[in-house]
Amino acid sequence: MELVLQLGIGVFSLSSLWFLNLEKGKAFKSGFLVSFITLISYILMFEGGLLGVSSSGADLYWTRWFMYGFSCSLLMYTICQDLKFDREKTMMQIYLTVIVMMSGALASVMEGFFMLAVFGVSTIAYIMMIAPILKSKAKKAKFVKPFILLGWSIFPIFFILSPEGYGLIANVVAAWAYLVLDFGTKIVFYQLDES
């Protein structure tokens, strides 16, 4: 587990520096901020002081979802800009993103019915969040939709399979999956979005 978290620290340290340089001259450095927040998330998980523990003794990395509340909200802001959403629609998208991620943090430290109930609320908010994106006819929609469908939609699957959900896969398997997904939905997304 330590190896994947150390790799996450390395990858997001480099991507933070990359985007800081790439976005030089921009007042709002969204790619940098997303990478930097993700770096902080990997540091928190590696340090381990805020880990929860499941009834089966597995570590619960709830801070991942808490930090996603910040980084994914910034990602959503960029997506809304790409899709030319107005201010109200953008705010709704950001609020729904926060609800999805914060309920993920809550669900990750709950078990049984309560975990499923909070996961269900998160799922409803997620469907409400992606619906306007999937309906968008904006020019960049063809670029954004695959990242949402192939990237963001896979996170809850690994959540429910991981020790935070039903414990069907080990933390290390989930951590590798999250690292690959983080790389694709954050670094690759911003790199391609800038081109």
PyMOL commands that set and color helices and strands:
alter all, ss='L'
color gray80, all
select helices_A, chain A and resi 2-22+30-47+63-82+87-108+112-135+141-150+152-161+171-194
alter helices_A, ss='H'
color red, helices_A
select strands_A, chain A and resi 52-53+59-60
alter strands_A, ss='S'
color yellow, strands_A
deselect
rebuild
show_as cartoon
